[in-house]
């Protein structure tokens, strides 16, 4: 396993949310590199190691995926369904990070194997606290599977 910090893959189509989430991660003192894809198709290409994400040194498999639901091309639920069907990738931790509180979305996400479903807070301080909690739990306390050999 690599000695580098585990990678976070942020799958988010809203540039403002990308900025705020990355800033909250940085302010949470998480040293983990963050890779960003802006739609579901890009996320699948990244995870599958398809062009332009073939270089695993530059685009390592993530330990944690922060996944938005409402995106162009492929929705977050479609990405999750694809991910959980991939034997070599299905153990990667996935946290849905979305604005949807719809019970149909929550239930479908858990049916597809999401590890956690969180609603994006509106306030910056609340987002910062959420990122601290996510980082502490998923990247420090949690025992993550080794995906580096894939």
C-alpha beads as a LAMMPS data file, in Angstrom:
LAMMPS data file: protein, C-alpha beads

150 atoms
149 bonds

1 atom types
1 bond types

-500.0 500.0 xlo xhi
-500.0 500.0 ylo yhi
-500.0 500.0 zlo zhi

Masses

1 110.0

Atoms # bond

1 1 1 0.000 0.000 0.000
2 1 1 1.165 3.497 -0.791
3 1 1 2.553 5.671 1.992
4 1 1 0.649 8.655 0.647
5 1 1 -2.557 9.826 2.253
6 1 1 -5.671 8.046 0.964
7 1 1 -7.360 9.859 -1.906
8 1 1 -10.848 11.350 -1.786
9 1 1 -12.835 11.416 -5.028
10 1 1 -15.339 14.274 -5.067
11 1 1 -18.033 13.766 -7.710
12 1 1 -19.843 17.094 -7.946
13 1 1 -21.127 19.105 -10.908
14 1 1 -21.608 22.431 -9.132
15 1 1 -18.334 24.435 -9.177
16 1 1 -19.411 26.460 -6.125
17 1 1 -20.019 23.277 -4.118
18 1 1 -16.656 21.881 -5.283
19 1 1 -14.945 25.045 -4.052
20 1 1 -16.768 25.027 -0.691
21 1 1 -16.236 21.308 -0.064
22 1 1 -12.542 21.432 -0.984
23 1 1 -12.091 24.477 1.242
24 1 1 -13.879 22.726 4.118
25 1 1 -11.629 19.668 3.656
26 1 1 -8.535 21.885 3.693
27 1 1 -9.739 23.814 6.769
28 1 1 -10.437 20.474 8.467
29 1 1 -6.672 19.864 8.309
30 1 1 -7.134 16.750 6.203
31 1 1 -3.976 16.138 4.207
32 1 1 -5.743 13.801 1.821
33 1 1 -5.498 14.588 -1.871
34 1 1 -8.857 15.378 -3.462
35 1 1 -9.594 14.426 -7.053
36 1 1 -12.682 15.964 -8.660
37 1 1 -14.931 14.757 -11.452
38 1 1 -17.834 16.902 -12.560
39 1 1 -20.331 14.309 -13.785
40 1 1 -21.207 10.646 -13.514
41 1 1 -19.512 9.613 -16.755
42 1 1 -16.233 11.185 -15.614
43 1 1 -16.522 9.433 -12.247
44 1 1 -16.961 6.032 -13.912
45 1 1 -14.029 6.730 -16.261
46 1 1 -11.874 7.744 -13.283
47 1 1 -12.775 4.663 -11.260
48 1 1 -12.366 2.329 -14.239
49 1 1 -8.989 3.856 -15.121
50 1 1 -10.183 4.899 -18.570
51 1 1 -8.804 7.823 -20.536
52 1 1 -7.870 10.442 -19.390
53 1 1 -7.530 8.720 -15.968
54 1 1 -5.309 5.774 -16.946
55 1 1 -2.293 6.873 -14.868
56 1 1 -2.909 5.463 -11.359
57 1 1 0.059 7.401 -9.983
58 1 1 -1.653 10.628 -10.979
59 1 1 -5.236 9.380 -10.503
60 1 1 -5.114 6.812 -7.682
61 1 1 -8.145 4.835 -6.680
62 1 1 -9.918 6.647 -3.866
63 1 1 -10.402 5.387 -0.358
64 1 1 -13.537 7.509 -0.096
65 1 1 -15.996 8.851 -2.669
66 1 1 -18.122 11.921 -1.905
67 1 1 -20.919 11.567 -4.440
68 1 1 -23.570 14.067 -5.459
69 1 1 -26.885 12.647 -6.695
70 1 1 -28.206 15.165 -9.181
71 1 1 -25.661 15.346 -12.006
72 1 1 -25.658 15.429 -15.793
73 1 1 -24.999 12.333 -17.915
74 1 1 -25.031 9.746 -15.118
75 1 1 -26.701 10.435 -11.795
76 1 1 -25.005 9.653 -8.526
77 1 1 -27.319 6.666 -8.118
78 1 1 -26.250 5.327 -11.524
79 1 1 -22.579 5.762 -10.556
80 1 1 -23.218 3.973 -7.261
81 1 1 -25.027 1.120 -9.006
82 1 1 -22.138 0.740 -11.479
83 1 1 -19.541 0.897 -8.695
84 1 1 -21.226 -1.767 -6.573
85 1 1 -21.339 -4.095 -9.619
86 1 1 -17.532 -3.946 -9.995
87 1 1 -15.963 -6.728 -7.881
88 1 1 -12.603 -4.946 -7.582
89 1 1 -14.143 -1.573 -6.644
90 1 1 -17.316 -2.323 -4.712
91 1 1 -15.681 -2.029 -1.287
92 1 1 -14.731 1.628 -1.735
93 1 1 -16.546 3.767 0.834
94 1 1 -19.225 6.003 -0.674
95 1 1 -20.854 8.931 1.073
96 1 1 -23.722 10.558 -0.775
97 1 1 -23.390 14.302 -0.279
98 1 1 -26.446 15.949 -1.774
99 1 1 -29.168 18.507 -1.280
100 1 1 -31.944 15.915 -1.707
101 1 1 -33.877 14.870 1.370
102 1 1 -36.317 12.854 -0.758
103 1 1 -36.999 9.502 0.901
104 1 1 -37.026 7.806 -2.502
105 1 1 -33.415 8.982 -3.057
106 1 1 -32.317 7.977 0.446
107 1 1 -33.906 4.533 0.182
108 1 1 -32.571 3.889 -3.333
109 1 1 -29.050 4.907 -2.284
110 1 1 -29.079 2.457 0.624
111 1 1 -30.611 -0.258 -1.587
112 1 1 -27.651 0.221 -3.940
113 1 1 -25.109 -0.072 -1.123
114 1 1 -24.171 3.476 -0.116
115 1 1 -22.246 3.645 3.152
116 1 1 -23.709 6.963 4.298
117 1 1 -26.213 9.550 3.060
118 1 1 -25.668 13.155 4.102
119 1 1 -27.536 16.306 3.157
120 1 1 -25.250 19.233 2.320
121 1 1 -25.593 21.920 4.957
122 1 1 -26.205 25.461 3.770
123 1 1 -24.034 27.177 6.379
124 1 1 -20.264 27.140 5.816
125 1 1 -19.507 26.368 9.463
126 1 1 -21.832 23.370 9.336
127 1 1 -20.114 22.150 6.149
128 1 1 -16.736 22.505 7.845
129 1 1 -17.943 20.458 10.829
130 1 1 -19.391 17.838 8.480
131 1 1 -16.066 17.520 6.600
132 1 1 -14.189 17.207 9.907
133 1 1 -16.532 14.408 10.957
134 1 1 -16.307 12.652 7.583
135 1 1 -12.523 12.883 7.593
136 1 1 -12.174 11.714 11.165
137 1 1 -14.507 8.775 10.744
138 1 1 -13.807 7.581 7.181
139 1 1 -10.098 8.360 6.902
140 1 1 -8.823 7.961 10.464
141 1 1 -11.086 5.680 12.518
142 1 1 -12.514 3.432 9.816
143 1 1 -10.571 0.396 8.568
144 1 1 -10.639 0.835 4.807
145 1 1 -10.107 -1.958 2.288
146 1 1 -6.874 -1.950 0.306
147 1 1 -7.760 -0.785 -3.190
148 1 1 -4.189 0.042 -4.200
149 1 1 -3.569 -3.387 -5.723
150 1 1 -6.421 -3.041 -8.228

Bonds

1 1 1 2
2 1 2 3
3 1 3 4
4 1 4 5
5 1 5 6
6 1 6 7
7 1 7 8
8 1 8 9
9 1 9 10
10 1 10 11
11 1 11 12
12 1 12 13
13 1 13 14
14 1 14 15
15 1 15 16
16 1 16 17
17 1 17 18
18 1 18 19
19 1 19 20
20 1 20 21
21 1 21 22
22 1 22 23
23 1 23 24
24 1 24 25
25 1 25 26
26 1 26 27
27 1 27 28
28 1 28 29
29 1 29 30
30 1 30 31
31 1 31 32
32 1 32 33
33 1 33 34
34 1 34 35
35 1 35 36
36 1 36 37
37 1 37 38
38 1 38 39
39 1 39 40
40 1 40 41
41 1 41 42
42 1 42 43
43 1 43 44
44 1 44 45
45 1 45 46
46 1 46 47
47 1 47 48
48 1 48 49
49 1 49 50
50 1 50 51
51 1 51 52
52 1 52 53
53 1 53 54
54 1 54 55
55 1 55 56
56 1 56 57
57 1 57 58
58 1 58 59
59 1 59 60
60 1 60 61
61 1 61 62
62 1 62 63
63 1 63 64
64 1 64 65
65 1 65 66
66 1 66 67
67 1 67 68
68 1 68 69
69 1 69 70
70 1 70 71
71 1 71 72
72 1 72 73
73 1 73 74
74 1 74 75
75 1 75 76
76 1 76 77
77 1 77 78
78 1 78 79
79 1 79 80
80 1 80 81
81 1 81 82
82 1 82 83
83 1 83 84
84 1 84 85
85 1 85 86
86 1 86 87
87 1 87 88
88 1 88 89
89 1 89 90
90 1 90 91
91 1 91 92
92 1 92 93
93 1 93 94
94 1 94 95
95 1 95 96
96 1 96 97
97 1 97 98
98 1 98 99
99 1 99 100
100 1 100 101
101 1 101 102
102 1 102 103
103 1 103 104
104 1 104 105
105 1 105 106
106 1 106 107
107 1 107 108
108 1 108 109
109 1 109 110
110 1 110 111
111 1 111 112
112 1 112 113
113 1 113 114
114 1 114 115
115 1 115 116
116 1 116 117
117 1 117 118
118 1 118 119
119 1 119 120
120 1 120 121
121 1 121 122
122 1 122 123
123 1 123 124
124 1 124 125
125 1 125 126
126 1 126 127
127 1 127 128
128 1 128 129
129 1 129 130
130 1 130 131
131 1 131 132
132 1 132 133
133 1 133 134
134 1 134 135
135 1 135 136
136 1 136 137
137 1 137 138
138 1 138 139
139 1 139 140
140 1 140 141
141 1 141 142
142 1 142 143
143 1 143 144
144 1 144 145
145 1 145 146
146 1 146 147
147 1 147 148
148 1 148 149
149 1 149 150
